[in-house]
């Protein structure tokens, strides 16, 4: 009995697109497609564009799990920041991610909420996912965190601080020096009774460093005892800034300047002064830290400390990429500096 002709097999709707499918669509070898996926900079722009167009057209999704097992690399970088909703850190993370993306790296971000013990927990969880590198905000860590970072066996870049003994790579600046420079600015403007307002006991070592710089400068430049008010565990909000202003003027009613440890605090205080008819800077000068976008739009505009937030992310990515590629790093510790931005509030 004659068998009917077999119909050609149709591709299963559930079969995933393969590397070979993309190669055929792009008119290149499967090895070239693999290189575009893993090392996009290793092929010409024309070839990369053709392969990327084929990937888009076919809906191909690389099997990164298999690639990671073969290469012992995850193509991911862990990022630990205190908060993601604070624009200074968001700018750094965005610049860092943007600089890594062309090299095939993705980031996963965890927030520590200014709690050193939580930083250790988040880091331990992330290291279990085997990242190829770590970016962490700050240079002061618990012994447990330091142990994890040093035992991880991957490059680590600390940011947004300064240390004489960094874990590995470092991109940052001295918060103490920045705060001292802000005191010097106020003294030059004739201020003699300067109060520091911020969170000193909240687990934020950078705020503590700013307080140290303020204390040192007040003693050296004014030969005076420091005046401080502490927000404690209160959140970094404009409402907390108003509470800090009230506390500063209640405890030190003759204050002729109040230095806030954050632009957010200073903005809340400045708006409260406008509502209450308190002359700024006539009655009291106000300053912040961070140069958030709102600082220049306030009325009066806010004197503050500007830090190259995005540049920190770009440099961190540059150093980390070099380490992950096992190439030499001539200057592993980069001081990005700071700038006193004098505006109307001082």
C-alpha positions as CSV (number, residue, x, y, z in Angstrom):
1,X,0.0,0.0,0.0
2,X,1.4,3.3,-1.1
3,X,2.0,5.7,1.8
4,X,0.8,9.3,1.4
5,X,3.6,11.9,1.0
6,X,4.8,13.3,4.3
7,X,4.0,16.9,4.9
8,X,6.9,19.1,5.8
9,X,7.3,19.5,9.5
10,X,6.2,22.9,10.7
11,X,8.3,24.7,13.2
12,X,6.8,24.2,16.7
13,X,5.3,27.4,18.1
14,X,7.0,26.5,21.3
15,X,10.5,26.2,19.9
16,X,12.7,29.1,21.0
17,X,14.7,31.0,18.5
18,X,18.3,29.8,18.4
19,X,21.7,31.4,17.8
20,X,21.8,29.7,14.4
21,X,18.4,31.3,13.5
22,X,19.9,34.7,14.2
23,X,23.1,33.9,12.3
24,X,21.1,32.8,9.3
25,X,18.9,36.0,9.4
26,X,22.0,38.2,9.7
27,X,24.1,36.4,7.2
28,X,27.0,35.8,9.6
29,X,28.3,32.9,11.6
30,X,26.9,31.7,14.9
31,X,30.2,32.6,16.5
32,X,29.8,36.2,15.3
33,X,26.4,36.4,16.9
34,X,27.8,35.0,20.1
35,X,30.6,37.7,20.1
36,X,28.0,40.5,19.6
37,X,26.0,39.1,22.6
38,X,29.0,38.7,24.8
39,X,31.5,41.3,23.7
40,X,29.7,43.9,21.5
41,X,32.9,46.0,21.2
42,X,34.8,43.2,19.6
43,X,33.0,43.4,16.2
44,X,32.6,46.2,13.7
45,X,29.8,48.7,14.0
46,X,28.3,47.5,10.7
47,X,28.3,43.8,11.8
48,X,27.0,44.6,15.2
49,X,24.1,46.6,13.7
50,X,23.2,43.8,11.4
51,X,23.2,41.2,14.1
52,X,21.2,43.4,16.5
53,X,18.6,44.0,13.8
54,X,18.4,40.2,13.3
55,X,18.0,39.7,17.1
56,X,15.2,42.2,17.2
57,X,13.5,40.7,14.1
58,X,13.7,37.1,15.3
59,X,12.9,37.8,19.0
60,X,16.0,36.0,20.1
61,X,16.8,36.0,23.8
62,X,20.3,34.9,24.7
63,X,20.5,32.0,27.1
64,X,22.7,33.8,29.7
65,X,22.5,31.0,32.2
66,X,24.3,28.6,29.8
67,X,26.7,31.3,28.8
68,X,27.5,32.2,32.4
69,X,28.2,28.5,33.2
70,X,30.5,28.2,30.3
71,X,32.4,31.4,31.0
72,X,32.1,31.5,34.8
73,X,30.8,35.1,34.4
74,X,27.4,36.4,35.2
75,X,27.5,39.7,33.2
76,X,25.9,41.4,36.2
77,X,27.2,43.9,38.7
78,X,25.7,44.3,42.2
79,X,25.0,47.9,43.3
80,X,24.3,48.8,47.0
81,X,23.0,52.3,47.8
82,X,21.4,53.9,50.9
83,X,18.3,55.0,49.0
84,X,17.4,55.0,45.3
85,X,14.9,57.9,45.6
86,X,17.6,60.4,46.5
87,X,18.7,62.1,43.3
88,X,22.4,62.2,44.1
89,X,22.5,58.4,44.2
90,X,20.1,57.9,41.4
91,X,22.3,60.0,39.1
92,X,25.3,57.9,40.0
93,X,23.5,54.6,39.5
94,X,22.1,55.8,36.1
95,X,25.5,56.9,34.8
96,X,27.1,53.7,36.1
97,X,24.5,51.5,34.4
98,X,24.7,53.5,31.1
99,X,28.5,53.1,31.0
100,X,28.3,49.4,31.6
101,X,25.5,48.5,29.2
102,X,27.5,48.8,25.9
103,X,29.8,46.1,27.3
104,X,26.9,43.7,27.9
105,X,26.6,44.2,31.7
106,X,23.4,44.7,33.6
107,X,23.1,45.8,37.2
108,X,20.9,44.8,40.1
109,X,20.3,47.4,42.8
110,X,19.7,47.0,46.6
111,X,19.0,49.7,49.1
112,X,20.5,49.6,52.6
113,X,18.3,52.3,54.2
114,X,21.3,53.7,56.0
115,X,21.5,50.6,58.2
116,X,24.9,49.0,58.3
117,X,23.6,45.6,59.4
118,X,21.1,45.6,56.5
119,X,24.0,46.5,54.1
120,X,25.6,43.2,55.2
121,X,22.4,41.3,54.6
122,X,21.8,42.7,51.1
123,X,25.5,42.1,50.1
124,X,25.3,38.5,51.3
125,X,22.2,37.9,49.2
126,X,23.7,39.6,46.1
127,X,27.0,37.7,46.3
128,X,24.9,34.5,46.2
129,X,23.9,35.5,42.7
130,X,27.6,35.6,41.7
131,X,28.0,39.1,40.3
132,X,31.2,39.9,38.4
133,X,31.7,43.1,40.4
134,X,30.3,45.2,43.2
135,X,29.6,49.0,43.5
136,X,28.9,50.1,47.1
137,X,28.2,53.6,48.4
138,X,30.4,54.5,51.3
139,X,33.7,53.5,52.8
140,X,32.6,52.6,56.3
141,X,31.2,49.1,56.8
142,X,30.6,46.5,59.5
143,X,33.4,43.8,60.0
144,X,31.0,41.4,58.4
145,X,30.5,43.4,55.3
146,X,34.3,44.0,55.0
147,X,34.8,40.2,55.3
148,X,32.3,39.5,52.6
149,X,33.8,42.1,50.2
150,X,37.3,40.9,50.7
151,X,36.4,37.2,50.3
152,X,34.1,37.7,47.3
153,X,36.9,37.3,44.8
154,X,35.4,40.0,42.5
155,X,36.4,43.7,41.9
156,X,34.8,46.1,44.4
157,X,34.5,49.9,43.9
158,X,33.5,52.0,46.9
159,X,32.0,55.4,46.1
160,X,30.7,58.6,47.7
161,X,33.3,58.8,50.4
162,X,37.1,58.7,51.0
163,X,39.3,56.3,52.9
164,X,43.0,55.7,53.4
165,X,42.3,52.0,53.4
166,X,39.8,51.2,50.7
167,X,38.7,47.6,50.0
168,X,39.8,47.8,46.3
169,X,38.8,50.6,44.0
170,X,37.6,54.0,45.2
171,X,35.8,56.9,43.5
172,X,34.7,59.7,45.9
173,X,35.7,62.7,47.9
174,X,36.1,63.9,51.5
175,X,32.8,64.9,53.1
176,X,34.7,66.4,56.0
177,X,36.8,68.6,53.7
178,X,33.6,69.7,51.9
179,X,31.9,70.6,55.1
180,X,34.9,72.5,56.3
181,X,35.0,74.5,53.1
182,X,31.4,75.4,53.5
183,X,32.2,76.8,57.0
184,X,35.0,78.8,55.5
185,X,32.6,80.3,53.0
186,X,30.2,81.3,55.7
187,X,33.0,82.8,57.8
188,X,34.1,84.9,54.7
189,X,30.5,86.1,54.5
190,X,30.8,87.4,58.1
191,X,28.9,84.6,59.9
192,X,30.2,83.8,63.4
193,X,27.5,81.7,65.1
194,X,27.1,78.7,62.8
195,X,24.9,75.8,63.7
196,X,25.1,72.4,62.1
197,X,21.7,70.5,61.5
198,X,21.4,67.0,60.3
199,X,21.3,63.3,61.1
200,X,24.4,62.4,63.1
201,X,23.3,59.2,64.9
202,X,21.3,57.5,62.1
203,X,23.9,55.1,60.7
204,X,24.8,57.5,57.9
205,X,28.7,57.8,58.1
206,X,28.8,60.5,55.4
207,X,26.6,62.8,57.5
208,X,28.9,62.1,60.5
209,X,31.9,63.0,58.4
210,X,30.3,66.3,57.4
211,X,29.7,67.0,61.1
212,X,33.4,66.2,61.8
213,X,34.5,68.7,59.1
214,X,32.2,71.4,60.5
215,X,33.5,70.8,64.0
216,X,37.1,71.0,62.9
217,X,36.6,74.2,60.9
218,X,34.5,76.0,63.6
219,X,37.2,75.4,66.1
220,X,40.0,76.4,63.8
221,X,38.4,79.4,62.1
222,X,36.2,80.8,64.9
223,X,37.9,79.3,68.0
224,X,34.4,78.3,69.1
225,X,32.6,75.3,70.3
226,X,30.4,73.5,67.7
227,X,26.6,74.0,67.8
228,X,24.7,71.0,66.5
229,X,21.1,69.7,66.4
230,X,20.4,66.1,65.4
231,X,17.4,64.7,63.5
232,X,18.1,61.2,64.9
233,X,16.3,58.5,63.0
234,X,13.9,60.9,61.2
235,X,13.7,60.4,57.4
236,X,15.5,62.7,54.9
237,X,12.4,64.9,54.1
238,X,11.6,68.6,53.9
239,X,9.4,68.1,57.0
240,X,12.4,67.0,59.0
241,X,14.2,70.1,57.7
242,X,11.5,72.3,59.2
243,X,11.8,70.4,62.5
244,X,15.6,70.9,62.4
245,X,15.3,74.6,61.8
246,X,12.9,74.9,64.8
247,X,15.3,73.0,67.0
248,X,18.3,75.0,65.9
249,X,16.6,78.4,66.5
250,X,15.2,77.2,69.8
251,X,18.5,75.8,71.1
252,X,20.7,78.5,69.6
253,X,18.4,81.6,69.0
254,X,21.4,83.8,68.1
255,X,22.5,81.6,65.2
256,X,23.4,83.6,62.1
257,X,23.8,80.6,59.9
258,X,22.5,77.0,59.8
259,X,24.3,74.4,57.8
260,X,22.1,71.4,56.9
261,X,23.6,68.1,56.0
262,X,21.3,67.7,53.0
263,X,19.7,70.0,50.4
264,X,16.3,68.3,51.3
265,X,16.6,69.4,54.9
266,X,17.7,72.9,53.8
267,X,14.8,73.2,51.3
268,X,12.2,72.5,53.9
269,X,13.8,75.0,56.3
270,X,14.1,77.7,53.6
271,X,10.5,77.4,52.6
272,X,9.5,77.6,56.3
273,X,11.5,80.8,56.6
274,X,9.7,82.3,53.6
275,X,6.3,81.5,55.1
276,X,7.2,82.9,58.5
277,X,8.8,86.1,57.2
278,X,12.3,85.2,58.4
279,X,14.8,87.1,56.3
280,X,17.3,84.7,54.5
281,X,20.1,85.5,54.5
282,X,19.6,88.8,56.5
283,X,18.5,87.2,59.7
284,X,20.1,83.7,59.1
285,X,22.0,82.2,56.3
286,X,21.1,78.6,55.2
287,X,23.1,76.1,53.3
288,X,22.7,72.5,52.1
289,X,24.7,69.7,50.7
290,X,24.3,67.8,47.4
291,X,23.2,70.5,44.9
292,X,19.9,68.8,44.1
293,X,18.1,70.4,41.1
294,X,15.7,72.1,43.5
295,X,18.5,74.1,45.1
296,X,18.9,76.5,42.2
297,X,15.1,76.9,41.8
298,X,14.3,77.9,45.4
299,X,13.7,81.5,46.2
300,X,16.1,82.6,47.5
301,X,18.3,80.0,45.8
302,X,20.3,77.7,48.0
303,X,24.0,77.8,48.7
304,X,25.3,74.2,48.8
305,X,28.1,71.7,48.0
306,X,28.0,70.3,44.5
307,X,29.4,66.9,43.8
308,X,29.8,65.4,40.3
309,X,27.2,62.7,40.9
310,X,27.2,61.3,37.3
311,X,31.0,61.4,37.0
312,X,31.3,59.2,40.1
313,X,29.2,56.6,38.3
314,X,31.2,56.9,35.0
315,X,34.5,56.6,36.7
316,X,33.3,53.7,38.8
317,X,32.2,51.8,35.7
318,X,35.6,52.6,34.0
319,X,37.6,51.2,36.9
320,X,35.4,48.2,37.4
321,X,35.4,47.3,33.7
322,X,39.2,47.3,33.7
323,X,39.3,45.1,36.7
324,X,36.7,42.7,35.3
325,X,38.7,42.5,32.1
326,X,41.8,41.8,34.2
327,X,43.7,44.8,32.8
328,X,45.9,47.1,34.8
329,X,44.4,50.1,36.6
330,X,47.0,52.9,36.9
331,X,45.0,55.0,39.4
332,X,42.6,52.8,41.4
333,X,41.6,55.6,43.8
334,X,40.0,58.7,42.2
335,X,39.2,61.9,44.1
336,X,36.4,63.7,42.2
337,X,36.4,66.7,44.5
338,X,33.6,69.1,45.3
339,X,32.5,72.7,44.7
340,X,31.0,75.3,47.0
341,X,28.1,76.8,45.0
342,X,27.4,80.2,46.5
343,X,23.8,81.4,45.9
344,X,21.4,83.8,47.5
345,X,20.7,82.0,50.8
346,X,24.1,82.9,52.2
